[in-house]
Amino acid sequence: MGESHLDNKKYQDLLNTARELFFKHGTKRVTIEEICEKADVSKMTFYKFFRNKSELATRVLSDLNDRILKEQDEIMNSSIPFIDKIRGIINHLIKTSEELEDIFLDEMWGANEDFMLFFNALKMGSYQLISDFIRQGQEEGVIRKTLKPDVILYVIEKFQEMLNSDRMKTIAPDPHERLDMMLNLMFYGIIDSATQGGASMKEG
């Protein structure tokens, strides 16, 4: 629901307000009354657009996914070097994961039986986009063709978890430093590029 309301200001006000409150406090602590009051929209209008708070929360996540896929697509189709596209994609994944508070996702898992299927569908859409991007890199000779895209996706997912871990934040508090460290490790391993004639991610 909602496709015919995309240009409706009150619909967008409800969506934007809900996103702000849900990401900050989770879905359980936020009431429909609070959303309506902050958005300056009546409850009657709320129920014209959404059946309940759960449907609104699902719509918030769906809109976020649409934005993520659009931004990823823009990075992939930009004119920058392929290696910079990879940096941009990983940076984008980190940024969007940090935007979503764990409390929001945890509560959504428990509140809606269909949410697991819905969330996995959104995740697979993003992964398919990145998988196509990896195959493009293999065709261009930037990424080894012997590596399966699924393996690279799995490594990226694990690197993302490591980047946001408390231990990595202690080792390298600066997020840009953490990203550079992990990207260099992912693409160049532990061999010193200076002694092997290679290049680092920071060069250029």
N, CA and C atoms as a LAMMPS dump frame, in Angstrom:
ITEM: TIMESTEP
0
ITEM: NUMBER OF ATOMS
612
ITEM: BOX BOUNDS ff ff ff
-5.0000000000000000e+02 5.0000000000000000e+02
-5.0000000000000000e+02 5.0000000000000000e+02
-5.0000000000000000e+02 5.0000000000000000e+02
ITEM: ATOMS id mol type element x y z
1 1 1 N 0.839 -1.192 0
2 1 2 C 0 0 0
3 1 3 C 0.872 1.238 0
4 2 1 N 0.402 2.309 -0.656
5 2 2 C 1.161 3.543 -0.577
6 2 3 C 1.643 4.075 -1.901
7 3 1 N 1.63 3.245 -2.965
8 3 2 C 2.168 3.685 -4.241
9 3 3 C 1.424 4.899 -4.776
10 4 1 N 0.089 4.961 -4.563
11 4 2 C -0.69 6.074 -5.084
12 4 3 C -0.605 7.303 -4.199
13 5 1 N 0.078 7.19 -3.064
14 5 2 C 0.161 8.299 -2.118
15 5 3 C 1.553 8.936 -2.074
16 6 1 N 2.44 8.535 -2.962
17 6 2 C 3.825 8.977 -2.879
18 6 3 C 3.971 10.494 -2.947
19 7 1 N 3.086 11.163 -3.661
20 7 2 C 3.172 12.619 -3.803
21 7 3 C 2.308 13.353 -2.783
22 8 1 N 1.684 12.602 -1.884
23 8 2 C 0.831 13.22 -0.87
24 8 3 C 1.695 13.703 0.291
25 9 1 N 1.612 14.986 0.628
26 9 2 C 2.467 15.567 1.665
27 9 3 C 2.233 14.922 3.026
28 10 1 N 0.975 14.675 3.38
29 10 2 C 0.682 14.098 4.691
30 10 3 C 1.219 12.668 4.793
31 11 1 N 1.122 11.944 3.692
32 11 2 C 1.678 10.587 3.661
33 11 3 C 3.191 10.627 3.887
34 12 1 N 3.86 11.53 3.189
35 12 2 C 5.307 11.654 3.33
36 12 3 C 5.687 12.145 4.727
37 13 1 N 4.898 13.048 5.287
38 13 2 C 5.175 13.541 6.644
39 13 3 C 5.078 12.404 7.658
40 14 1 N 4.068 11.55 7.499
41 14 2 C 3.928 10.397 8.392
42 14 3 C 5.114 9.438 8.236
43 15 1 N 5.5 9.201 6.99
44 15 2 C 6.593 8.273 6.707
45 15 3 C 7.913 8.788 7.276
46 16 1 N 8.202 10.068 7.036
47 16 2 C 9.453 10.656 7.51
48 16 3 C 9.508 10.72 9.03
49 17 1 N 8.385 11.062 9.641
50 17 2 C 8.333 11.135 11.103
51 17 3 C 8.497 9.758 11.717
52 18 1 N 7.816 8.775 11.142
53 18 2 C 7.919 7.401 11.647
54 18 3 C 9.346 6.885 11.526
55 19 1 N 9.992 7.148 10.394
56 19 2 C 11.375 6.703 10.21
57 19 3 C 12.279 7.286 11.295
58 20 1 N 12.142 8.576 11.547
59 20 2 C 12.963 9.238 12.56
60 20 3 C 12.736 8.635 13.948
61 21 1 N 11.476 8.431 14.305
62 21 2 C 11.146 7.923 15.643
63 21 3 C 11.478 6.438 15.779
64 22 1 N 11.179 5.642 14.752
65 22 2 C 11.457 4.21 14.802
66 22 3 C 12.955 3.943 14.915
67 23 1 N 13.748 4.654 14.115
68 23 2 C 15.192 4.426 14.132
69 23 3 C 15.805 4.852 15.459
70 24 1 N 15.198 5.813 16.123
71 24 2 C 15.736 6.331 17.381
72 24 3 C 15.272 5.531 18.588
73 25 1 N 13.997 5.122 18.57
74 25 2 C 13.422 4.504 19.766
75 25 3 C 12.932 3.077 19.556
76 26 1 N 12.895 2.594 18.319
77 26 2 C 12.272 1.31 18.046
78 26 3 C 10.781 1.478 17.826
79 27 1 N 10.107 0.407 17.452
80 27 2 C 8.681 0.508 17.122
81 27 3 C 7.778 0.411 18.356
82 28 1 N 8.209 -0.329 19.373
83 28 2 C 7.341 -0.576 20.528
84 28 3 C 7.091 0.688 21.346
85 29 1 N 8.122 1.502 21.515
86 29 2 C 7.998 2.688 22.368
87 29 3 C 7.255 3.829 21.675
88 30 1 N 7.168 3.764 20.356
89 30 2 C 6.549 4.839 19.587
90 30 3 C 5.084 4.494 19.315
91 31 1 N 4.198 5.417 19.608
92 31 2 C 2.769 5.189 19.38
93 31 3 C 2.301 5.888 18.112
94 32 1 N 1.168 5.431 17.599
95 32 2 C 0.565 6.08 16.434
96 32 3 C 0.215 7.525 16.772
97 33 1 N -0.256 7.743 17.995
98 33 2 C -0.605 9.098 18.432
99 33 3 C 0.616 10.018 18.386
100 34 1 N 1.765 9.493 18.836
101 34 2 C 2.994 10.294 18.845
102 34 3 C 3.431 10.637 17.423
103 35 1 N 3.333 9.662 16.527
104 35 2 C 3.701 9.892 15.127
105 35 3 C 2.806 10.962 14.516
106 36 1 N 1.497 10.822 14.743
107 36 2 C 0.531 11.776 14.173
108 36 3 C 0.745 13.177 14.725
109 37 1 N 1.013 13.255 16.033
110 37 2 C 1.197 14.565 16.655
111 37 3 C 2.437 15.269 16.098
112 38 1 N 3.539 14.533 15.999
113 38 2 C 4.772 15.145 15.509
114 38 3 C 4.686 15.464 14.018
115 39 1 N 3.942 14.658 13.261
116 39 2 C 3.783 14.891 11.823
117 39 3 C 2.685 15.902 11.531
118 40 1 N 1.931 16.269 12.577
119 40 2 C 0.794 17.19 12.436
120 40 3 C -0.233 16.636 11.451
121 41 1 N -0.562 15.362 11.662
122 41 2 C -1.543 14.663 10.82
123 41 3 C -2.539 13.965 11.743
124 42 1 N -3.801 13.971 11.412
125 42 2 C -4.818 13.348 12.246
126 42 3 C -4.746 11.827 12.166
127 43 1 N -5.268 11.159 13.215
128 43 2 C -5.298 9.698 13.205
129 43 3 C -6.202 9.178 12.095
130 44 1 N -7.251 9.915 11.785
131 44 2 C -8.148 9.507 10.712
132 44 3 C -7.39 9.447 9.382
133 45 1 N -6.533 10.445 9.171
134 45 2 C -5.721 10.462 7.952
135 45 3 C -4.704 9.33 7.967
136 46 1 N -4.141 9.071 9.142
137 46 2 C -3.181 7.966 9.281
138 46 3 C -3.792 6.668 8.757
139 47 1 N -5.024 6.377 9.178
140 47 2 C -5.65 5.113 8.815
141 47 3 C -6.144 5.085 7.371
142 48 1 N -6.101 6.207 6.705
143 48 2 C -6.373 6.213 5.272
144 48 3 C -5.201 5.623 4.497
145 49 1 N -4.009 5.784 5.08
146 49 2 C -2.783 5.343 4.406
147 49 3 C -2.272 3.989 4.909
148 50 1 N -2.452 3.71 6.202
149 50 2 C -1.873 2.507 6.815
150 50 3 C -2.905 1.795 7.683
151 51 1 N -2.883 0.458 7.635
152 51 2 C -3.799 -0.32 8.46
153 51 3 C -3.408 -0.251 9.933
154 52 1 N -2.095 -0.223 10.192
155 52 2 C -1.599 -0.229 11.564
156 52 3 C -0.135 0.211 11.577
157 53 1 N 0.46 0.207 12.748
158 53 2 C 1.846 0.651 12.904
159 53 3 C 2.828 -0.308 12.237
160 54 1 N 2.502 -1.589 12.257
161 54 2 C 3.366 -2.584 11.636
162 54 3 C 3.49 -2.351 10.136
163 55 1 N 2.374 -2.035 9.491
164 55 2 C 2.41 -1.762 8.056
165 55 3 C 3.24 -0.51 7.762
166 56 1 N 3.115 0.491 8.628
167 56 2 C 3.907 1.714 8.47
168 56 3 C 5.393 1.406 8.601
169 57 1 N 5.758 0.578 9.578
170 57 2 C 7.167 0.221 9.784
171 57 3 C 7.726 -0.533 8.581
172 58 1 N 6.915 -1.411 8.007
173 58 2 C 7.34 -2.152 6.82
174 58 3 C 7.537 -1.206 5.64
175 59 1 N 6.642 -0.21 5.515
176 59 2 C 6.754 0.785 4.448
177 59 3 C 8.017 1.622 4.611
178 60 1 N 8.355 1.95 5.864
179 60 2 C 9.578 2.712 6.146
180 60 3 C 10.797 1.939 5.654
181 61 1 N 10.84 0.654 5.961
182 61 2 C 11.977 -0.172 5.547
183 61 3 C 12.016 -0.348 4.041
184 62 1 N 10.853 -0.504 3.43
185 62 2 C 10.782 -0.662 1.979
186 62 3 C 11.308 0.576 1.276
187 63 1 N 10.926 1.747 1.762
188 63 2 C 11.408 2.994 1.168
189 63 3 C 12.917 3.14 1.345
190 64 1 N 13.412 2.717 2.512
191 64 2 C 14.853 2.764 2.754
192 64 3 C 15.576 1.861 1.763
193 65 1 N 15.024 0.68 1.525
194 65 2 C 15.637 -0.249 0.577
195 65 3 C 15.66 0.324 -0.832
196 66 1 N 14.558 0.97 -1.237
197 66 2 C 14.509 1.588 -2.568
198 66 3 C 15.602 2.636 -2.713
199 67 1 N 15.806 3.41 -1.66
200 67 2 C 16.839 4.445 -1.689
201 67 3 C 18.233 3.83 -1.759
202 68 1 N 18.444 2.759 -0.99
203 68 2 C 19.749 2.088 -0.974
204 68 3 C 20.089 1.538 -2.353
205 69 1 N 19.116 0.854 -2.972
206 69 2 C 19.355 0.266 -4.295
207 69 3 C 19.629 1.344 -5.338
208 70 1 N 18.918 2.46 -5.244
209 70 2 C 19.126 3.565 -6.178
210 70 3 C 20.528 4.143 -6.023
211 71 1 N 20.961 4.354 -4.772
212 71 2 C 22.282 4.926 -4.515
213 71 3 C 23.387 3.97 -4.942
214 72 1 N 23.185 2.663 -4.698
215 72 2 C 24.17 1.68 -5.129
216 72 3 C 24.276 1.641 -6.651
217 73 1 N 23.138 1.723 -7.312
218 73 2 C 23.115 1.701 -8.773
219 73 3 C 23.858 2.913 -9.344
220 74 1 N 23.695 4.076 -8.698
221 74 2 C 24.391 5.286 -9.141
222 74 3 C 25.901 5.133 -9.011
223 75 1 N 26.351 4.496 -7.928
224 75 2 C 27.789 4.263 -7.74
225 75 3 C 28.312 3.316 -8.815
226 76 1 N 27.585 2.234 -9.045
227 76 2 C 28.029 1.216 -9.997
228 76 3 C 28.092 1.733 -11.427
229 77 1 N 27.213 2.678 -11.759
230 77 2 C 27.165 3.193 -13.131
231 77 3 C 27.905 4.517 -13.3
232 78 1 N 28.664 4.91 -12.276
233 78 2 C 29.439 6.14 -12.376
234 78 3 C 30.67 5.914 -13.241
235 79 1 N 31.372 6.999 -13.559
236 79 2 C 32.531 6.908 -14.467
237 79 3 C 33.854 6.751 -13.72
238 80 1 N 33.815 6.571 -12.396
239 80 2 C 35.05 6.439 -11.617
240 80 3 C 35.669 5.059 -11.848
241 81 1 N 36.977 4.887 -11.553
242 81 2 C 37.622 3.579 -11.719
243 81 3 C 36.896 2.497 -10.922
244 82 1 N 36.986 1.259 -11.409
245 82 2 C 36.245 0.165 -10.791
246 82 3 C 36.621 -0.028 -9.328
247 83 1 N 37.89 0.103 -8.993
248 83 2 C 38.333 -0.092 -7.612
249 83 3 C 37.708 0.957 -6.694
250 84 1 N 37.498 2.166 -7.219
251 84 2 C 36.845 3.217 -6.432
252 84 3 C 35.35 2.937 -6.283
253 85 1 N 34.785 2.263 -7.27
254 85 2 C 33.385 1.857 -7.157
255 85 3 C 33.227 0.855 -6.013
256 86 1 N 34.177 -0.072 -5.91
257 86 2 C 34.134 -1.066 -4.832
258 86 3 C 34.212 -0.371 -3.482
259 87 1 N 35.133 0.572 -3.363
260 87 2 C 35.26 1.343 -2.124
261 87 3 C 33.928 2.048 -1.818
262 88 1 N 33.336 2.65 -2.834
263 88 2 C 32.096 3.385 -2.646
264 88 3 C 30.953 2.483 -2.204
265 89 1 N 30.863 1.291 -2.799
266 89 2 C 29.804 0.347 -2.452
267 89 3 C 29.942 -0.11 -1.006
268 90 1 N 31.146 -0.493 -0.603
269 90 2 C 31.363 -0.966 0.769
270 90 3 C 31.104 0.159 1.767
271 91 1 N 31.587 1.354 1.432
272 91 2 C 31.354 2.509 2.303
273 91 3 C 29.858 2.769 2.449
274 92 1 N 29.142 2.615 1.338
275 92 2 C 27.697 2.837 1.349
276 92 3 C 26.991 1.792 2.21
277 93 1 N 27.421 0.53 2.12
278 93 2 C 26.838 -0.525 2.938
279 93 3 C 27.036 -0.249 4.418
280 94 1 N 28.223 0.236 4.772
281 94 2 C 28.521 0.549 6.172
282 94 3 C 27.648 1.694 6.659
283 95 1 N 27.554 2.73 5.841
284 95 2 C 26.777 3.916 6.215
285 95 3 C 25.31 3.577 6.443
286 96 1 N 24.733 2.784 5.539
287 96 2 C 23.313 2.463 5.663
288 96 3 C 23.053 1.5 6.816
289 97 1 N 24.001 0.611 7.107
290 97 2 C 23.816 -0.301 8.235
291 97 3 C 23.875 0.454 9.552
292 98 1 N 24.712 1.494 9.607
293 98 2 C 24.804 2.304 10.821
294 98 3 C 23.564 3.181 10.992
295 99 1 N 22.899 3.494 9.891
296 99 2 C 21.69 4.318 9.95
297 99 3 C 20.553 3.572 10.635
298 100 1 N 20.514 2.258 10.439
299 100 2 C 19.469 1.438 11.048
300 100 3 C 19.896 1.011 12.446
301 101 1 N 19.152 1.41 13.445
302 101 2 C 19.444 0.984 14.806
303 101 3 C 19 -0.462 14.99
304 102 1 N 19.767 -1.236 15.751
305 102 2 C 19.447 -2.645 15.978
306 102 3 C 18.085 -2.822 16.625
307 103 1 N 17.701 -1.869 17.473
308 103 2 C 16.428 -1.977 18.188
309 103 3 C 15.26 -2.024 17.208
310 104 1 N 15.347 -1.269 16.125
311 104 2 C 14.274 -1.248 15.125
312 104 3 C 14.141 -2.612 14.448
313 105 1 N 15.268 -3.157 13.992
314 105 2 C 15.234 -4.443 13.31
315 105 3 C 14.826 -5.573 14.25
316 106 1 N 15.349 -5.557 15.487
317 106 2 C 15.019 -6.605 16.448
318 106 3 C 13.528 -6.644 16.741
319 107 1 N 12.948 -5.474 16.912
320 107 2 C 11.517 -5.419 17.211
321 107 3 C 10.666 -5.809 16.014
322 108 1 N 11.111 -5.465 14.831
323 108 2 C 10.363 -5.825 13.625
324 108 3 C 10.344 -7.342 13.428
325 109 1 N 11.473 -7.998 13.751
326 109 2 C 11.527 -9.454 13.62
327 109 3 C 10.448 -10.105 14.471
328 110 1 N 10.276 -9.587 15.693
329 110 2 C 9.346 -10.216 16.619
330 110 3 C 7.905 -9.794 16.434
331 111 1 N 7.689 -8.662 15.794
332 111 2 C 6.336 -8.104 15.722
333 111 3 C 5.554 -8.538 14.499
334 112 1 N 6.227 -8.983 13.484
335 112 2 C 5.542 -9.236 12.22
336 112 3 C 6.012 -10.565 11.636
337 113 1 N 5.078 -11.513 11.49
338 113 2 C 5.439 -12.845 11.003
339 113 3 C 5.966 -12.806 9.569
340 114 1 N 5.486 -11.85 8.798
341 114 2 C 5.9 -11.77 7.393
342 114 3 C 7.184 -10.968 7.205
343 115 1 N 7.665 -10.36 8.284
344 115 2 C 8.794 -9.452 8.127
345 115 3 C 10.068 -10.178 7.719
346 116 1 N 10.271 -11.393 8.23
347 116 2 C 11.489 -12.133 7.877
348 116 3 C 11.571 -12.349 6.373
349 117 1 N 10.47 -12.785 5.76
350 117 2 C 10.449 -13.001 4.317
351 117 3 C 10.642 -11.687 3.571
352 118 1 N 9.981 -10.642 4.084
353 118 2 C 10.078 -9.33 3.45
354 118 3 C 11.518 -8.804 3.509
355 119 1 N 12.133 -8.878 4.692
356 119 2 C 13.486 -8.358 4.866
357 119 3 C 14.484 -9.148 4.031
358 120 1 N 14.326 -10.459 3.986
359 120 2 C 15.228 -11.287 3.18
360 120 3 C 15.103 -10.964 1.699
361 121 1 N 13.879 -10.644 1.259
362 121 2 C 13.665 -10.271 -0.145
363 121 3 C 14.39 -8.969 -0.457
364 122 1 N 14.325 -8.008 0.467
365 122 2 C 15.032 -6.75 0.275
366 122 3 C 16.542 -6.974 0.24
367 123 1 N 17.011 -7.807 1.144
368 123 2 C 18.442 -8.094 1.219
369 123 3 C 18.928 -8.775 -0.052
370 124 1 N 18.135 -9.722 -0.56
371 124 2 C 18.521 -10.432 -1.769
372 124 3 C 18.551 -9.5 -2.977
373 125 1 N 17.647 -8.502 -2.986
374 125 2 C 17.651 -7.531 -4.077
375 125 3 C 18.95 -6.759 -4.112
376 126 1 N 19.421 -6.346 -2.925
377 126 2 C 20.685 -5.622 -2.821
378 126 3 C 21.846 -6.524 -3.213
379 127 1 N 21.823 -7.773 -2.741
380 127 2 C 22.897 -8.707 -3.04
381 127 3 C 22.962 -9.031 -4.533
382 128 1 N 21.804 -9.104 -5.178
383 128 2 C 21.777 -9.395 -6.608
384 128 3 C 22.435 -8.263 -7.384
385 129 1 N 22.179 -7.031 -6.94
386 129 2 C 22.78 -5.869 -7.59
387 129 3 C 24.3 -5.902 -7.466
388 130 1 N 24.777 -6.21 -6.263
389 130 2 C 26.22 -6.268 -6.032
390 130 3 C 26.83 -7.464 -6.763
391 131 1 N 26.087 -8.577 -6.821
392 131 2 C 26.573 -9.761 -7.527
393 131 3 C 26.775 -9.457 -9.008
394 132 1 N 25.831 -8.74 -9.6
395 132 2 C 25.964 -8.33 -11.007
396 132 3 C 27.173 -7.414 -11.185
397 133 1 N 27.387 -6.567 -10.197
398 133 2 C 28.518 -5.637 -10.218
399 133 3 C 29.844 -6.403 -10.176
400 134 1 N 29.898 -7.441 -9.353
401 134 2 C 31.112 -8.26 -9.243
402 134 3 C 31.39 -8.962 -10.58
403 135 1 N 30.339 -9.466 -11.205
404 135 2 C 30.515 -10.134 -12.515
405 135 3 C 31.027 -9.141 -13.564
406 136 1 N 30.572 -7.896 -13.451
407 136 2 C 31.081 -6.855 -14.352
408 136 3 C 32.581 -6.677 -14.158
409 137 1 N 33.003 -6.659 -12.893
410 137 2 C 34.43 -6.532 -12.585
411 137 3 C 35.231 -7.707 -13.102
412 138 1 N 34.629 -8.896 -13.07
413 138 2 C 35.317 -10.075 -13.602
414 138 3 C 35.448 -10 -15.115
415 139 1 N 34.404 -9.504 -15.776
416 139 2 C 34.463 -9.345 -17.229
417 139 3 C 35.506 -8.318 -17.645
418 140 1 N 35.697 -7.283 -16.793
419 140 2 C 36.683 -6.245 -17.084
420 140 3 C 38.088 -6.653 -16.675
421 141 1 N 38.217 -7.809 -16.019
422 141 2 C 39.529 -8.306 -15.629
423 141 3 C 40.053 -7.71 -14.335
424 142 1 N 39.202 -6.999 -13.586
425 142 2 C 39.627 -6.396 -12.317
426 142 3 C 39.523 -7.405 -11.18
427 143 1 N 38.492 -8.244 -11.226
428 143 2 C 38.285 -9.259 -10.197
429 143 3 C 38.553 -10.632 -10.81
430 144 1 N 39.257 -11.473 -10.07
431 144 2 C 39.598 -12.802 -10.58
432 144 3 C 38.344 -13.596 -10.942
433 145 1 N 38.349 -14.197 -12.126
434 145 2 C 37.187 -14.956 -12.594
435 145 3 C 37.019 -16.275 -11.859
436 146 1 N 38.089 -16.74 -11.189
437 146 2 C 38.011 -18.009 -10.465
438 146 3 C 37.241 -17.866 -9.151
439 147 1 N 36.987 -16.63 -8.714
440 147 2 C 36.245 -16.403 -7.475
441 147 3 C 34.752 -16.327 -7.757
442 148 1 N 33.962 -17.076 -7.011
443 148 2 C 32.513 -17.02 -7.169
444 148 3 C 31.982 -15.735 -6.516
445 149 1 N 31.059 -15.045 -7.186
446 149 2 C 30.473 -13.823 -6.603
447 149 3 C 29.897 -14.038 -5.213
448 150 1 N 29.302 -15.223 -4.967
449 150 2 C 28.716 -15.504 -3.662
450 150 3 C 29.776 -15.507 -2.561
451 151 1 N 30.971 -15.97 -2.899
452 151 2 C 32.069 -15.981 -1.921
453 151 3 C 32.476 -14.546 -1.59
454 152 1 N 32.577 -13.706 -2.616
455 152 2 C 32.954 -12.305 -2.405
456 152 3 C 31.889 -11.586 -1.581
457 153 1 N 30.61 -11.858 -1.867
458 153 2 C 29.514 -11.261 -1.104
459 153 3 C 29.6 -11.666 0.364
460 154 1 N 29.914 -12.926 0.599
461 154 2 C 30.03 -13.422 1.979
462 154 3 C 31.175 -12.725 2.706
463 155 1 N 32.309 -12.566 2.023
464 155 2 C 33.461 -11.892 2.627
465 155 3 C 33.126 -10.431 2.932
466 156 1 N 32.449 -9.752 1.999
467 156 2 C 32.057 -8.362 2.218
468 156 3 C 31.142 -8.254 3.428
469 157 1 N 30.202 -9.204 3.539
470 157 2 C 29.275 -9.199 4.68
471 157 3 C 30.024 -9.36 5.999
472 158 1 N 30.998 -10.257 6.03
473 158 2 C 31.776 -10.481 7.251
474 158 3 C 32.669 -9.283 7.563
475 159 1 N 33.246 -8.684 6.516
476 159 2 C 34.058 -7.491 6.724
477 159 3 C 33.213 -6.364 7.291
478 160 1 N 31.979 -6.28 6.819
479 160 2 C 31.075 -5.246 7.32
480 160 3 C 30.809 -5.442 8.806
481 161 1 N 30.594 -6.697 9.215
482 161 2 C 30.39 -6.994 10.628
483 161 3 C 31.622 -6.626 11.438
484 162 1 N 32.796 -6.93 10.913
485 162 2 C 34.044 -6.63 11.617
486 162 3 C 34.255 -5.126 11.748
487 163 1 N 33.935 -4.385 10.695
488 163 2 C 34.124 -2.94 10.716
489 163 3 C 33.297 -2.271 11.8
490 164 1 N 32.12 -2.823 12.075
491 164 2 C 31.225 -2.231 13.056
492 164 3 C 31.365 -2.849 14.443
493 165 1 N 32.309 -3.779 14.586
494 165 2 C 32.474 -4.451 15.877
495 165 3 C 33.168 -3.53 16.883
496 166 1 N 32.881 -3.753 18.152
497 166 2 C 33.494 -2.945 19.218
498 166 3 C 35.01 -3.11 19.227
499 167 1 N 35.472 -4.315 18.925
500 167 2 C 36.92 -4.56 18.941
501 167 3 C 37.637 -3.756 17.867
502 168 1 N 37.058 -3.732 16.638
503 168 2 C 37.678 -2.962 15.563
504 168 3 C 37.62 -1.457 15.849
505 169 1 N 36.545 -1.02 16.49
506 169 2 C 36.435 0.397 16.834
507 169 3 C 37.479 0.787 17.868
508 170 1 N 37.854 -0.178 18.705
509 170 2 C 38.92 0.077 19.691
510 170 3 C 40.279 0.118 19.005
511 171 1 N 40.498 -0.799 18.059
512 171 2 C 41.766 -0.853 17.331
513 171 3 C 41.954 0.39 16.469
514 172 1 N 40.89 0.775 15.758
515 172 2 C 40.955 1.941 14.861
516 172 3 C 39.671 2.755 15.043
517 173 1 N 39.675 3.727 15.957
518 173 2 C 38.473 4.521 16.239
519 173 3 C 37.949 5.296 15.027
520 174 1 N 38.863 5.743 14.156
521 174 2 C 38.435 6.514 13.001
522 174 3 C 37.826 5.588 11.938
523 175 1 N 36.564 5.809 11.545
524 175 2 C 35.902 4.91 10.591
525 175 3 C 36.576 4.845 9.229
526 176 1 N 37.161 5.959 8.786
527 176 2 C 37.847 5.963 7.487
528 176 3 C 39.121 5.118 7.548
529 177 1 N 39.806 5.177 8.684
530 177 2 C 41.009 4.353 8.86
531 177 3 C 40.628 2.872 8.867
532 178 1 N 39.522 2.554 9.557
533 178 2 C 39.067 1.155 9.586
534 178 3 C 38.75 0.654 8.186
535 179 1 N 38.065 1.486 7.416
536 179 2 C 37.695 1.086 6.06
537 179 3 C 38.927 0.848 5.204
538 180 1 N 39.902 1.757 5.268
539 180 2 C 41.131 1.6 4.487
540 180 3 C 41.868 0.323 4.872
541 181 1 N 41.937 0.05 6.191
542 181 2 C 42.625 -1.147 6.665
543 181 3 C 41.965 -2.413 6.132
544 182 1 N 40.633 -2.457 6.216
545 182 2 C 39.922 -3.655 5.799
546 182 3 C 39.94 -3.842 4.282
547 183 1 N 39.833 -2.736 3.544
548 183 2 C 39.886 -2.833 2.086
549 183 3 C 41.259 -3.291 1.613
550 184 1 N 42.313 -2.751 2.217
551 184 2 C 43.669 -3.184 1.858
552 184 3 C 43.865 -4.666 2.165
553 185 1 N 43.312 -5.112 3.305
554 185 2 C 43.432 -6.519 3.666
555 185 3 C 42.648 -7.392 2.693
556 186 1 N 41.466 -6.924 2.315
557 186 2 C 40.61 -7.71 1.423
558 186 3 C 41.219 -7.842 0.038
559 187 1 N 41.776 -6.744 -0.478
560 187 2 C 42.243 -6.76 -1.87
561 187 3 C 43.727 -7.092 -2.032
562 188 1 N 44.531 -6.86 -0.987
563 188 2 C 45.973 -7.07 -1.14
564 188 3 C 46.552 -8.05 -0.137
565 189 1 N 45.728 -8.575 0.783
566 189 2 C 46.215 -9.558 1.741
567 189 3 C 47.182 -8.95 2.737
568 190 1 N 48.082 -9.78 3.259
569 190 2 C 49.01 -9.314 4.295
570 190 3 C 50.417 -9.088 3.747
571 191 1 N 50.62 -9.288 2.431
572 191 2 C 51.94 -9.078 1.835
573 191 3 C 52.164 -7.581 1.621
574 192 1 N 53.32 -7.089 1.983
575 192 2 C 53.658 -5.675 1.82
576 192 3 C 53.724 -5.341 0.337
577 193 1 N 52.816 -4.475 -0.119
578 193 2 C 52.754 -4.147 -1.543
579 193 3 C 54.02 -3.45 -2.021
580 194 1 N 54.703 -2.731 -1.112
581 194 2 C 55.914 -1.998 -1.497
582 194 3 C 57.032 -2.957 -1.893
583 195 1 N 57.058 -4.129 -1.261
584 195 2 C 58.11 -5.102 -1.571
585 195 3 C 57.728 -6.018 -2.728
586 196 1 N 56.432 -5.973 -3.101
587 196 2 C 55.956 -6.83 -4.186
588 196 3 C 55.628 -6.063 -5.454
589 197 1 N 55.833 -4.741 -5.43
590 197 2 C 55.554 -3.942 -6.602
591 197 3 C 54.08 -3.66 -6.797
592 198 1 N 53.261 -3.897 -5.739
593 198 2 C 51.825 -3.663 -5.833
594 198 3 C 51.479 -2.244 -5.45
595 199 1 N 50.211 -1.957 -5.39
596 199 2 C 49.743 -0.626 -5.015
597 199 3 C 48.751 -0.755 -3.886
598 200 1 N 48.69 0.268 -3.03
599 200 2 C 47.739 0.252 -1.929
600 200 3 C 46.477 0.962 -2.328
601 201 1 N 45.41 0.743 -1.543
602 201 2 C 44.131 1.366 -1.829
603 201 3 C 44.207 2.876 -1.703
604 202 1 N 45.183 3.375 -0.905
605 202 2 C 45.285 4.81 -0.667
606 202 3 C 45.983 5.54 -1.799
607 203 1 N 46.733 4.81 -2.6
608 203 2 C 47.481 5.469 -3.666
609 203 3 C 46.546 5.984 -4.74
610 204 1 N 46.909 7.118 -5.317
611 204 2 C 46.096 7.699 -6.371
612 204 3 C 45.062 8.592 -5.775
